[in-house]
Amino acid sequence: MNAVEIQRVQQRYGSMQVLHDLDLTLGEGEVLGLFGHNGAGKTTTMKLILGLLSASEGSVRVLGGAPGDAQVRRLLGYLPENVTFYPQLSGRETLSHFARLKGAEQRQVDQLLEQVGLAGAARRRVKTYSKGMRQRLGLAQALLGTPRLLLLDEPTVGLDPIATQALYQLIEQLRSQGTSIILCSHVLPGVERYIDRAAILANGRLQAVGDLPSLRAAAGLPTLIRASGLSQAQHWQARFSEAGHSASSSAEGLLEVAAHNGHKLGLLRQLLGEGQVADVEIQQPSLEDLYCYYMQRAESTAPAGES
Amino acid sequence: MNQIWNIARKELSDGLRNRWLLAISLLFAMLAAGIAWLGAAASGQVGFTSIPATIASLSSLATFLMPLIALLLAYDAIVGEEEGGTLLLLLTYPLSRAQILLGKFIGHGLILGLATLIGFGCAALAIAVLVADVELGMLVWAFARFMLSSTLLGLVFIALAYLLSSLVQEKSSAAGLALGVWFVFVLVFDLALLAILVLSEGRFNPELLPWLLLLNPTDVFRLINLAGFEGASSMVGVMALGSDLPVGNGLLWLCLLGWAGLALGLAFLAFRRREL
């Protein structure tokens, strides 16, 4: 059973259509990255899954039930963007309150505070917390009741690099335990290692969805080969350019060549076989490159008035 | 039921934490004691006069104070929670909007009810202990009725505050509207009724006019407390109309309850329609 099934959803606010024909599924134990610009429809998609909105058309199923069902909500954890809490309560009181509402055991409160590194600040009022601490409290809140589906909206905002790493490790751990996760983020670098599939939304339309290799293949973006310590770098640049590859070189023996689909291994073979190379780096199109590619494609194909 | 209580206990503990309960209780106790002993100072009399006079003065005071405190306590219940960002989170938990609203209603109601019980209860206790040969049965009966009806009046205005809070988009608008509601029910309504009475010069159906009092919960509250005493001489102004009202005390209580139910029902409808 899929954790989330969104089928042919149209969502309108008055005369404004914010989602067009959205089809999206999330398998059990899968981590899906949901990416898009502001107003692309990410939050609306989240709200549909949470049952805060009902779809104008189409169907949404969550954990086998209707979104918003008390039973479904008990199995769901949500970290909203810019999460806020009651400022006058302490971290522990906050978590304790939400644990009661979730029907989670109170002993989980201290465990989670420990897990997100807030055990030392548990008795302090939330209004004295930094943004990063609030975010970690928000994460602990989302993990109450051991959810089977976790929705994380911009979870790394306000987190320092170490806390961000800890969050990603936690995501990996949860995935290995079978938790399905949707991760909305603007911060793309670093995310790609932790997601199984990426979905890119623009102007309320799903532009692409799939794992990174298939998105790379579909986009046809070149892989960058960077060779250093190369004698006759300029000669190699001319040779590759003549063959139709985009290449650049420097007097210090650095060569960069963009290899399109199917050419990567051939170019490497030539370089390593015939050239004197000190080092080679291969840079595949990153999630950021893919995002930019699909966004630009969406811009150029958007019907008038949508972009 | 459990979820309703979870919300209610949060509101109650907030009321304890931010000293609302303490402040209102102290205010009520001091005002009630002051009125009991100094209420007749204007007529040159110092000291406790009588239970009916004390209750009459307290009712007039509560008519002003109770709606104001209730509105202050609850005007930001919904819009404040949304502005603070916690409403979105709450609504993703396994509890319905009705449970949230009822939980808040019970929590705020408990704060107001406890403050009334502690504040006015202390004053009643002081009268019982300090005033010689006071009629204890009457004191208990009159104060119990006064405290219960005061709390009920407070509940009406708490529910009205939720209605406003569910309709507006900003906390400041809710505060402004709450003041407006207080103004209308506590000050303007009776003046308008008196104006109708005077300007119509008898053309207005005199049997209809007393019924109009039931359209204002603060008037119903005063009728409950003033009509409880034989030959209540304190029925002045628009309240004098109440003596023409052919309804029993039970119906007045029902009417106040109905007001609370109606306001809460409307608040729920507004909250249910509210989009996040």
Interface residues (C-beta under 8 A of the other chain):
Chain A: K47 L50 G51 L52 L53 A70 Q71 R73 R74 L76 Y78 P80 N82 V83 T84 F85 Y86 P87 Q88 H97 F98 R100 L101 K102 G103 Q141
Chain B: Q3 N6 I7 K10 D14 R17 N18 G84 G85 T86 L88 L89 L90 L91 T92 Y93 P94 L95 S96 E275 L276
